[in-house]
Amino acid sequence: MRSEAEQQKRALRAELRERRQILSQAQRDEAAAGLSAQLDALLAAHGARSVSCFLSATTEPGTRPFVRDAVRRGIRVLLPISRADGLLDWAVADDSESVGEGLFGLPEPTGEVLGPIAVNDVDLMLIPAAAVDRDGTRLGWGRGYFDKTLGSMERRPPVYAVIYDSEVLDSLPREVHDQPVDGIVTPTQTIMLSPARN
């Protein structure tokens, strides 16, 4: 039987997914340009030379221009690859447009696969989310990949969730396994949080 928090999350995800699907291509393009500028500034602020990011799906805030430009500037970018056991492998991004389809139909890199611990060396993590609240509670899409990854890291770098502006919420249901984030990046702003750590 699903807990009340799980039921709330499920309903929220459906609403947020629907909101993303009705965005026009012009709105998506504008968001991707704004997001690139925010992410570039965040990298500079942290002096990050190595980051993890993700290849955005059609409805997600567009990370691909940022990834391509970061790689061309000599930043090492690790991209996640979903595994059937619930863990993430990683691949180093290159500036090609080559993208494969991973589990769940998500876009994934096609380069050499590195194991789950490869992400332990990054200076900054940029992760997907459906929404984030002002306490740093992140609502993912329900598969738990990033919660498992963050929960298993010995030395966790700053973690920022990438979402649209309308997905910064006042509060979200939180369960024990939910890993908080340190900040939020949207197409118009970067918000640093002081999450209540477990």
C-alpha positions as CSV (number, residue, x, y, z in Angstrom):
1,M,0.0,0.0,0.0
2,R,1.3,3.4,-0.9
3,S,2.1,5.9,1.8
4,E,0.4,9.3,1.8
5,A,3.7,10.9,0.7
6,E,4.1,8.5,-2.2
7,Q,0.5,9.3,-3.3
8,Q,1.2,13.1,-3.1
9,K,4.4,12.7,-5.1
10,R,2.7,10.6,-7.8
11,A,0.0,13.3,-8.3
12,L,2.5,16.1,-8.3
13,R,4.7,14.3,-10.9
14,A,1.7,13.8,-13.2
15,E,0.8,17.5,-12.9
16,L,4.4,18.7,-13.5
17,R,4.9,16.3,-16.4
18,E,1.7,17.7,-18.1
19,R,2.9,21.3,-17.5
20,R,6.3,20.5,-19.2
21,Q,4.6,18.9,-22.2
22,I,2.5,22.0,-23.1
23,L,5.6,24.3,-23.4
24,S,6.1,25.6,-26.9
25,Q,9.4,25.0,-28.8
26,A,10.1,28.8,-28.5
27,Q,9.7,28.6,-24.7
28,R,12.0,25.5,-24.6
29,D,14.7,27.3,-26.7
30,E,14.5,30.4,-24.5
31,A,14.8,28.3,-21.4
32,A,17.8,26.4,-22.7
33,A,19.6,29.6,-23.5
34,G,18.9,31.0,-20.0
35,L,19.9,27.8,-18.4
36,S,23.2,27.7,-20.2
37,A,24.1,31.2,-18.9
38,Q,23.1,30.2,-15.3
39,L,25.1,27.0,-15.4
40,D,28.2,28.7,-16.9
41,A,28.0,31.3,-14.1
42,L,27.6,28.5,-11.5
43,L,30.7,26.6,-12.8
44,A,32.7,29.8,-12.7
45,A,31.6,30.6,-9.1
46,H,32.7,27.1,-8.0
47,G,35.8,27.0,-10.1
48,A,34.6,23.6,-11.3
49,R,36.8,21.8,-13.8
50,S,34.8,18.5,-13.7
51,V,31.0,18.2,-13.4
52,S,28.2,15.7,-13.8
53,C,25.2,16.7,-15.8
54,F,22.6,14.9,-17.9
55,L,21.4,14.9,-21.4
56,S,18.0,16.6,-21.3
57,A,14.9,14.8,-22.7
58,T,12.5,16.8,-24.9
59,T,10.4,18.1,-22.0
60,E,13.3,18.8,-19.6
61,P,15.1,22.2,-19.3
62,G,17.6,22.0,-22.1
63,T,21.1,21.0,-20.9
64,R,22.6,19.9,-24.2
65,P,23.9,23.3,-25.3
66,F,25.6,23.8,-21.9
67,V,27.2,20.3,-22.1
68,R,28.5,20.8,-25.6
69,D,30.0,24.3,-24.8
70,A,31.5,23.1,-21.5
71,V,33.2,20.2,-23.2
72,R,34.6,22.6,-25.9
73,R,36.0,24.8,-23.1
74,G,37.9,21.9,-21.6
75,I,35.5,21.1,-18.7
76,R,35.2,17.3,-18.0
77,V,31.5,16.5,-18.0
78,L,30.2,13.1,-16.8
79,L,26.8,12.0,-18.1
80,P,24.7,9.3,-16.4
81,I,23.8,5.9,-17.9
82,S,20.9,4.1,-16.1
83,R,21.5,0.5,-15.1
84,A,18.9,-2.2,-14.5
85,D,20.1,-2.6,-10.9
86,G,19.1,1.0,-10.0
87,L,22.7,2.3,-10.1
88,L,24.2,4.8,-12.5
89,D,27.2,4.3,-14.7
90,W,28.9,7.4,-16.2
91,A,30.4,8.4,-19.5
92,V,32.6,11.4,-20.3
93,A,30.8,13.7,-22.7
94,D,32.4,14.8,-26.0
95,D,31.3,17.6,-28.3
96,S,29.6,15.2,-30.8
97,E,25.9,15.1,-31.2
98,S,25.9,11.3,-30.8
99,V,23.2,10.3,-28.3
100,G,21.8,6.8,-27.6
101,E,18.6,5.7,-26.0
102,G,18.9,4.2,-22.5
103,L,16.5,2.5,-20.2
104,F,13.1,4.2,-20.0
105,G,13.8,5.8,-23.4
106,L,16.0,8.5,-21.9
107,P,18.8,10.1,-23.9
108,E,22.2,8.8,-22.8
109,P,25.8,9.2,-24.0
110,T,27.4,6.6,-26.3
111,G,31.0,6.9,-25.1
112,E,33.1,4.6,-22.9
113,V,31.2,3.4,-19.9
114,L,32.7,4.2,-16.4
115,G,31.4,2.6,-13.3
116,P,29.3,4.2,-10.5
117,I,32.2,5.5,-8.5
118,A,33.5,7.7,-11.4
119,V,31.2,10.5,-10.2
120,N,33.1,10.7,-6.9
121,D,35.7,12.9,-8.6
122,V,33.5,15.7,-9.8
123,D,33.5,19.3,-8.4
124,L,29.8,19.9,-8.9
125,M,26.7,17.8,-9.7
126,L,23.8,19.0,-11.9
127,I,20.9,16.6,-11.6
128,P,17.4,16.4,-13.1
129,A,14.3,16.9,-10.9
130,A,10.5,17.4,-11.3
131,A,10.5,20.1,-8.6
132,V,12.5,21.3,-5.5
133,D,11.3,23.1,-2.4
134,R,12.9,25.9,-0.5
135,D,14.3,23.4,2.1
136,G,16.2,21.5,-0.6
137,T,13.8,18.6,-0.8
138,R,14.0,17.3,-4.4
139,L,11.1,15.5,-6.1
140,G,12.6,13.1,-8.7
141,W,10.7,11.1,-11.3
142,G,10.3,8.1,-9.0
143,R,13.0,5.7,-10.0
144,G,15.5,6.6,-7.2
145,Y,18.7,6.6,-9.3
146,F,20.0,10.0,-8.0
147,D,18.8,9.4,-4.4
148,K,20.9,6.1,-4.4
149,T,23.9,7.8,-6.0
150,L,23.9,10.8,-3.6
151,G,23.2,8.6,-0.6
152,S,26.2,6.4,-1.4
153,M,28.8,9.1,-2.0
154,E,31.6,9.5,0.6
155,R,32.6,13.0,-0.4
156,R,29.6,14.7,-1.9
157,P,30.2,17.8,-4.0
158,P,27.6,20.6,-4.2
159,V,24.5,19.3,-5.8
160,Y,22.1,21.5,-7.9
161,A,18.8,20.4,-9.3
162,V,18.0,21.7,-12.8
163,I,14.3,22.7,-13.2
164,Y,12.0,25.3,-14.7
165,D,11.2,28.4,-12.7
166,S,7.6,27.3,-12.0
167,E,8.9,24.1,-10.3
168,V,10.5,25.9,-7.3
169,L,7.8,25.1,-4.7
170,D,7.3,26.2,-1.1
171,S,7.2,22.6,0.2
172,L,7.2,19.0,-1.0
173,P,6.4,15.6,0.6
174,R,9.6,14.1,1.9
175,E,10.5,10.4,2.6
176,V,13.5,9.0,4.5
177,H,15.4,8.0,1.3
178,D,15.0,11.4,-0.4
179,Q,18.4,13.1,-0.7
180,P,18.4,17.0,-0.4
181,V,20.1,19.3,-2.9
182,D,22.3,22.3,-2.1
183,G,20.8,24.5,-4.8
184,I,18.5,25.0,-7.7
185,V,19.3,26.2,-11.2
186,T,16.4,27.5,-13.5
187,P,16.6,29.4,-16.8
188,T,16.4,32.7,-14.9
189,Q,18.1,32.1,-11.5
190,T,20.4,30.1,-9.3
191,I,19.2,29.6,-5.8
192,M,21.6,28.4,-3.1
193,L,19.9,26.5,-0.3
194,S,20.8,25.3,3.2
195,P,19.0,22.0,3.2
196,A,18.1,20.3,6.4
197,R,20.4,17.3,6.1
198,N,19.4,13.8,7.3
